[in-house]
Amino acid sequence: MRRDLRGRVVLVTGASRGIGRRAAERLAKLGATLALTARSADDLNKVVGELKGLGARADSFPGDLTRPEDRERIVAQTVERFGQLDVLINCAGVCSFGEFSTSSEEVVRKVLEVNFFAPAEMIRVAAPHLTRSFETSHDGWRPVIVNVASICGRWGIPSMSEHCASKHAFVGLTESLRAEFQRFGIDVLLVLPGLVRSDDLNRHLLRNEGKIHLDFEGAQPSDEVADSVVRSLLKNRAEAAVGFASWWVWFGKRFFPRGVRFFMQRKVWKYARRHREREGSA
Ligand SMILES: NC(=O)c1ccc[n+]([C@@H]2O[C@H](COP(=O)([O-])OP(=O)(O)OC[C@H]3O[C@@H](n4cnc5c(N)ncnc54)[C@H](OP(=O)(O)O)[C@@H]3O)[C@@H](O)[C@H]2O)c1
């Protein structure tokens, strides 16, 4: 199967920067019509300007996806402006890096709110429009939801407990809906990036207090993840682990789970040893 996106209306969340922005650029080149959302209206408008420069139809509908009224409005404005909704890409997200014991209820609730409840409810709001897209198509077109989760949704990474919890919930929801939505003709796809280089790490991380070593600077470029999002859409790939680290964890979990567990524990032991040494020399 190869999905034709020409003239199809794609709503991308988290489109002001990072993976969402890069995915929107690629989809514009494929002839899709883009509805972009995130909180920062100025950043979104810049992206819309660029997409229009590429000859695409595009508009921005800023909003905070944790607010029910914003979710309803964003979907309604998309349909009002472009007449239909054919694809939803759930890309907005935040991360928290640090130990669970020194975090707070506020942080875990915030991460779950953005990474799980917001996309879950976006799907609920968008589903009737996606169903209509299937019912009114005469060329075998299948509408689609792409959920950009994380390899953290397949394996718990130390010092990312809140993020992992939110992404596990999101992966579970994706798998349930993949079966459930078949009767509406909607495909539900999952993309699992590993560590990705951020445009703005301070905005991406709600909290940056982790002590284990994670190479945020040397991580995978968001362009590669955006390529994978588009490939998943075009080829209707049910699940894609993106990048070597993500693929390694995905593969290792299936075939060498004790090896992956050991690797994760070793990261914490290393940090704990450094900590002890520092205390000893003080
Ligand atoms: N970066 C990584 O290492 C990594 C790894 C695996 C998976 N992922 C996942 O990939 C997705 C994209 O990540 P990224 O690296 O591109 O992150 P990013 O550069 O920080 O972009 C996140 C996007 O989400 C939007 N957003 C955040 N909170 C929002 C809210 N309450 N309402 C509406 N929009 C909101 C941001 O825009 P505003 O700030 O303007 O609202 C921004 O456009 C996320 O779901 C993330 O969990 C990332």
The ligand as an SDF file (V2000), in Angstrom:
LIG
                    3D

 48 52  0  0  0  0  0  0  0  0999 V2000
   12.9740   14.7690   21.8570 N   0  0  0  0  0  0  0  0  0  0  0  0
   13.1220   13.4890   22.1720 C   0  0  0  0  0  0  0  0  0  0  0  0
   14.1900   13.0390   22.6380 O   0  0  0  0  0  0  0  0  0  0  0  0
   11.9700   12.5310   21.9470 C   0  0  0  0  0  0  0  0  0  0  0  0
   12.2200   11.1700   22.0810 C   0  0  0  0  0  0  0  0  0  0  0  0
   11.1700   10.2820   21.9010 C   0  0  0  0  0  0  0  0  0  0  0  0
    9.8930   10.7500   21.6410 C   0  0  0  0  0  0  0  0  0  0  0  0
    9.6760   12.0810   21.5330 N   0  0  0  0  0  0  0  0  0  0  0  0
    8.3080   12.5250   21.3010 C   0  0  0  0  0  0  0  0  0  0  0  0
    8.2000   13.1470   20.0480 O   0  0  0  0  0  0  0  0  0  0  0  0
    7.2300   14.1840   20.1100 C   0  0  0  0  0  0  0  0  0  0  0  0
    7.8530   15.4770   19.5990 C   0  0  0  0  0  0  0  0  0  0  0  0
    9.0260   15.7340   20.3490 O   0  0  0  0  0  0  0  0  0  0  0  0
   10.0470   16.8960   19.9160 P   0  0  0  0  0  0  0  0  0  0  0  0
   11.4180   16.4300   20.2300 O   0  0  0  0  0  0  0  0  0  0  0  0
    9.7400   17.3920   18.5870 O   0  0  0  0  0  0  0  0  0  0  0  0
    9.6570   17.9910   21.0340 O   0  0  0  0  0  0  0  0  0  0  0  0
    9.7220   19.5920   20.9780 P   0  0  0  0  0  0  0  0  0  0  0  0
   10.7110   20.0620   19.9790 O   0  0  0  0  0  0  0  0  0  0  0  0
    9.8540   20.0420   22.3850 O   0  0  0  0  0  0  0  0  0  0  0  0
    8.2630   19.9570   20.4100 O   0  0  0  0  0  0  0  0  0  0  0  0
    7.1390   19.6980   21.1960 C   0  0  0  0  0  0  0  0  0  0  0  0
    5.9360   20.3260   20.5360 C   0  0  0  0  0  0  0  0  0  0  0  0
    4.7930   20.1000   21.3620 O   0  0  0  0  0  0  0  0  0  0  0  0
    4.1140   21.3500   21.5640 C   0  0  0  0  0  0  0  0  0  0  0  0
    3.4330   21.3370   22.8490 N   0  0  0  0  0  0  0  0  0  0  0  0
    3.9840   21.0790   24.0660 C   0  0  0  0  0  0  0  0  0  0  0  0
    3.0400   21.1920   25.0160 N   0  0  0  0  0  0  0  0  0  0  0  0
    1.8830   21.5350   24.4080 C   0  0  0  0  0  0  0  0  0  0  0  0
    0.5640   21.8010   24.8430 C   0  0  0  0  0  0  0  0  0  0  0  0
    0.2320   21.7840   26.1480 N   0  0  0  0  0  0  0  0  0  0  0  0
   -0.3740   22.1340   23.9280 N   0  0  0  0  0  0  0  0  0  0  0  0
   -0.0550   22.2010   22.5970 C   0  0  0  0  0  0  0  0  0  0  0  0
    1.1690   21.9370   22.1240 N   0  0  0  0  0  0  0  0  0  0  0  0
    2.1350   21.6190   23.0140 C   0  0  0  0  0  0  0  0  0  0  0  0
    5.2520   22.3870   21.4760 C   0  0  0  0  0  0  0  0  0  0  0  0
    4.7970   23.6610   21.0860 O   0  0  0  0  0  0  0  0  0  0  0  0
    4.5060   24.8710   22.1150 P   0  0  0  0  0  0  0  0  0  0  0  0
    5.5890   24.8690   23.1480 O   0  0  0  0  0  0  0  0  0  0  0  0
    4.5080   26.0640   21.2360 O   0  0  0  0  0  0  0  0  0  0  0  0
    3.1690   24.5860   22.6750 O   0  0  0  0  0  0  0  0  0  0  0  0
    6.0890   21.8260   20.3440 C   0  0  0  0  0  0  0  0  0  0  0  0
    5.5650   22.2060   19.1040 O   0  0  0  0  0  0  0  0  0  0  0  0
    6.7940   14.2740   21.5640 C   0  0  0  0  0  0  0  0  0  0  0  0
    5.5970   13.5890   21.7410 O   0  0  0  0  0  0  0  0  0  0  0  0
    7.9050   13.5740   22.3040 C   0  0  0  0  0  0  0  0  0  0  0  0
    7.4760   12.9850   23.5140 O   0  0  0  0  0  0  0  0  0  0  0  0
   10.6870   12.9960   21.6630 C   0  0  0  0  0  0  0  0  0  0  0  0
  1  2  1  0
  2  3  2  0
  2  4  1  0
  4  5  1  0
  4 48  2  0
  5  6  2  0
  6  7  1  0
  7  8  2  0
  8  9  1  0
  8 48  1  0
  9 10  1  0
  9 46  1  0
 10 11  1  0
 11 12  1  0
 11 44  1  0
 12 13  1  0
 13 14  1  0
 14 15  2  0
 14 16  1  0
 14 17  1  0
 17 18  1  0
 18 19  2  0
 18 20  1  0
 18 21  1  0
 21 22  1  0
 22 23  1  0
 23 24  1  0
 23 42  1  0
 24 25  1  0
 25 26  1  0
 25 36  1  0
 26 27  1  0
 26 35  1  0
 27 28  2  0
 28 29  1  0
 29 30  1  0
 29 35  2  0
 30 31  1  0
 30 32  2  0
 32 33  1  0
 33 34  2  0
 34 35  1  0
 36 37  1  0
 36 42  1  0
 37 38  1  0
 38 39  2  0
 38 40  1  0
 38 41  1  0
 42 43  1  0
 44 45  1  0
 44 46  1  0
 46 47  1  0
M  CHG  2   8   1  16  -1
M  END
$$$$
